[in-house]
Amino acid sequence: MVLRFKNTAIHYHQWGNGPVALLCFHGIGQDGRAFAPFGNALDSRFTIYSFDLFYHGQTACLHGDAYAQNERLTPDNWTAILTAFLDEKNICRFSVAGFSMGGVFALATVQAFAGRVDELWLLAPDGITTNAWYRFATGSGFGRAVFRFFLDRLPLLRHVSNGLVKAGLLDRSLVRFAQSTLATPDQRERVYRSWVAFRPLRLPLQTLAHTLNAHPIRIRVFLGTFDRVLPPEAVQPLFLVLPTAQEVLLPVGHNRLIEVVSQLP
């Protein structure tokens, strides 16, 4: 299925016929099918809509098939797209789930529609703290040029990242995850576009906290105790500003989190 809004086409997957609409946002390198375990296990509770985010699955660029250099997805753009979707589906109230990179989209969605959201599920969410390497790689023209330079020279990138591991500046598991998501030219292009385009959606934690604390949204944060990509400590600042958020620690790594959460009572 596809939502067409102006010159944007965003594809999505739908499961279930439950009374509550659940909007789901996947991680980098995935597509909306990543939430198929939710569709299998939660289909009587929710009607699940899981989006192929831009540059992933069947969804192309922000404005059609052609990529505009360093294009950006702003909060206003995202709000307009989701407003069109909610109107098309006649959805008044809904819940939101985001895994990894999808946490950025989940938080941006709740920021825009807080008065209409019942529950927020964050699964090892990105968007809580910002890594210094990410800020450098996306925050300026120079940083983006350096980022592109290394993506185009994968052996050199591997050599540098392995050196940073030996120096104790990078976690080896994180490097393995990065290498798996950068294995092909298409994957490297997807990562570059996603990192650059989605940066405006990353809102300050205090801004998010002000909105979330002002609304009766049930917030559950699912973290893997063996996750080295987005470890529990990276998310701890969230609980300092959202005292009502429920932390759920699970004995899994990063990649199995959606599956395990889907099986929880």
C-alpha positions in Angstrom: 0.0 0.0 0.0 1.1 3.5 -0.6 0.3 7.0 0.6 0.7 9.7 -2.1 1.1 13.3 -0.8 2.0 16.0 -3.3 5.0 14.5 -5.1 5.9 12.1 -2.2 5.0 8.4 -2.2 5.5 6.5 1.1 4.8 2.8 1.1 3.5 1.0 4.2 2.5 -2.4 5.4 -0.7 -3.2 7.3 -1.7 -6.0 9.6 -4.5 -6.8 12.0 -7.9 -5.4 12.6 -7.7 -4.3 16.3 -9.4 -1.2 17.6 -6.2 0.8 18.1 -4.1 2.2 15.2 -0.4 1.6 15.8 2.1 3.5 13.6 5.5 1.7 13.4 8.9 3.0 12.2 11.8 0.7 11.5 15.5 0.9 11.9 18.2 1.8 9.3 18.7 -0.8 6.6 15.3 -2.4 7.2 11.8 -1.7 5.8 8.3 -1.8 7.2 8.3 -5.6 7.2 10.6 -5.5 10.2 7.4 -5.2 12.3 5.9 -8.3 10.9 6.2 -10.0 14.4 3.9 -7.3 15.7 1.5 -8.1 12.9 1.5 -11.8 13.8 1.2 -11.4 17.6 -0.7 -8.1 18.2 -3.2 -8.2 15.3 -6.3 -8.5 17.5 -5.3 -5.5 19.7 -4.0 -3.2 17.0 -4.4 -2.3 13.4 -0.7 -1.9 12.6 0.7 0.4 9.9 4.4 0.0 9.4 6.1 2.4 7.0 8.9 2.0 4.6 10.9 5.1 5.5 12.6 7.2 2.9 15.4 5.4 1.0 14.2 2.1 2.4 12.0 -0.6 1.0 9.8 0.7 -1.7 9.8 4.3 -0.6 12.2 6.4 -2.7 13.4 10.0 -2.0 11.6 12.9 -0.3 10.3 14.3 -3.5 9.8 11.5 -5.9 12.5 9.2 -7.3 15.2 11.8 -7.9 17.5 12.5 -5.0 18.3 16.1 -4.3 21.8 16.6 -2.9 21.7 16.8 0.9 17.8 17.0 0.9 16.2 17.3 4.4 13.1 16.0 6.0 11.9 18.7 8.4 9.4 18.3 11.2 6.9 20.4 9.2 7.3 18.1 6.2 6.8 15.0 8.3 3.8 16.4 10.1 2.1 17.2 6.7 2.8 13.7 5.4 1.4 12.0 8.5 -1.6 14.4 8.6 -2.5 13.2 5.1 -2.2 9.6 6.2 -4.3 10.0 9.3 -6.9 11.9 7.3 -7.0 9.2 4.6 -7.4 6.4 7.2 -9.9 8.5 9.4 -7.6 7.9 12.4 -8.3 10.2 15.3 -6.3 8.6 18.1 -3.4 6.2 17.8 -0.3 4.8 19.3 3.3 4.9 18.1 6.3 2.4 18.0 9.8 3.1 16.8 12.9 0.8 16.7 16.4 2.1 16.5 16.5 4.9 13.8 12.7 4.6 13.9 12.8 6.1 17.4 13.6 9.4 15.8 10.4 9.2 13.7 8.4 8.0 16.6 9.5 10.9 18.8 8.9 13.4 16.0 5.5 12.0 15.5 4.5 12.3 19.1 5.9 15.8 19.3 3.6 16.8 16.4 0.5 14.9 17.5 0.9 14.5 21.3 -2.8 15.3 21.9 -3.8 12.3 19.8 -1.3 9.7 21.0 -2.3 7.1 23.7 0.9 5.0 23.9 4.6 5.4 22.8 6.8 2.3 22.5 10.5 3.0 22.0 12.6 -0.1 21.2 16.4 0.7 21.6 15.5 4.2 20.3 17.9 6.5 18.5 17.3 10.2 19.0 17.8 10.3 22.7 21.5 11.1 22.7 23.5 12.2 19.7 26.9 10.6 19.0 29.8 13.0 18.4 30.7 11.1 15.2 27.2 11.6 13.9 27.2 15.3 14.7 30.5 15.7 12.8 29.4 13.6 9.8 26.1 15.5 9.3 26.4 18.9 10.9 28.4 20.8 8.3 29.4 20.7 4.7 32.9 19.8 5.6 31.7 16.9 7.9 29.4 15.6 5.1 32.3 15.7 2.6 34.5 13.7 5.0 31.7 11.3 5.6 31.2 10.8 1.9 34.9 10.4 1.3 35.2 7.5 3.7 32.0 5.9 2.5 33.4 5.9 -1.0 36.6 4.2 0.3 35.4 1.3 2.4 38.8 -0.4 3.0 40.1 2.9 4.4 37.0 3.3 6.6 37.5 -0.2 7.9 41.1 0.5 8.7 40.2 3.7 10.6 37.3 2.1 12.5 39.5 -0.8 13.6 42.1 1.6 14.8 39.5 3.5 16.8 38.4 0.1 18.4 42.0 -0.6 19.4 42.3 2.9 20.9 39.1 2.3 22.9 37.2 5.0 21.1 34.6 2.7 19.4 32.9 -0.5 20.5 33.7 -3.5 18.4 30.1 -4.6 18.3 29.1 -1.2 17.0 31.8 -1.4 14.3 30.5 -4.9 13.2 27.0 -3.5 13.0 28.2 -0.5 10.9 30.2 -2.8 8.6 27.1 -5.0 8.0 25.0 -1.9 7.1 27.7 -0.5 4.8 28.6 -3.7 2.9 27.4 -2.6 -0.6 27.3 0.7 -2.5 23.5 0.8 -2.2 23.7 0.3 1.6 26.3 3.1 1.9 24.3 5.5 -0.2 21.2 4.7 2.0 23.1 5.4 5.2 24.5 8.7 3.9 21.1 9.9 2.7 19.3 8.8 5.9 21.9 10.4 8.2 21.8 13.7 6.4 18.1 13.8 5.5 16.7 12.8 8.9 18.9 15.1 11.0 16.2 17.9 11.3 13.8 15.4 13.0 16.2 15.0 16.0 14.7 17.3 18.5 16.3 18.4 21.8 15.5 16.1 24.7 14.1 19.0 26.8 11.7 19.9 24.0 10.5 16.3 23.8 10.2 16.1 27.6 8.1 19.3 27.8 5.6 17.9 25.3 5.5 14.3 26.7 5.2 15.4 30.3 2.3 17.7 29.3 0.2 14.8 27.9 -1.1 11.5 29.5 0.8 9.3 27.1 1.9 5.9 28.4 5.6 5.5 27.5 7.4 2.2 27.5 11.1 1.9 26.6 12.3 -1.6 25.7 16.1 -2.1 25.9 18.3 -5.1 25.3 20.9 -5.8 28.0 23.2 -7.3 25.3 22.7 -4.4 22.9 25.9 -2.7 21.9 24.5 -0.7 19.0 22.2 1.4 21.2 23.0 0.2 24.7 20.7 0.9 27.7 23.1 3.6 29.0 22.6 5.6 25.8 18.9 6.0 26.7 19.2 6.7 30.4 18.9 10.5 29.9 15.4 10.0 28.8 14.3 8.6 32.2 15.8 11.6 33.9 13.3 14.0 32.2 10.4 11.5 31.8 9.8 10.1 35.3 6.7 8.2 34.3 8.4 6.3 31.4 8.6 2.6 32.1 11.9 0.9 31.4 11.7 -2.7 30.2 15.1 -4.6 30.1 15.2 -7.7 28.0 18.0 -10.3 27.7 18.6 -9.8 24.0 20.8 -7.9 21.6 19.8 -5.2 19.2 18.4 -7.2 16.2 16.0 -9.4 18.1 14.3 -6.7 20.1 11.2 -6.3 17.9 10.6 -10.1 17.9 10.9 -10.4 21.7 8.8 -7.3 22.5 6.0 -8.7 20.3 5.8 -11.7 22.5 5.4 -9.8 25.8 2.1 -10.0 27.6 
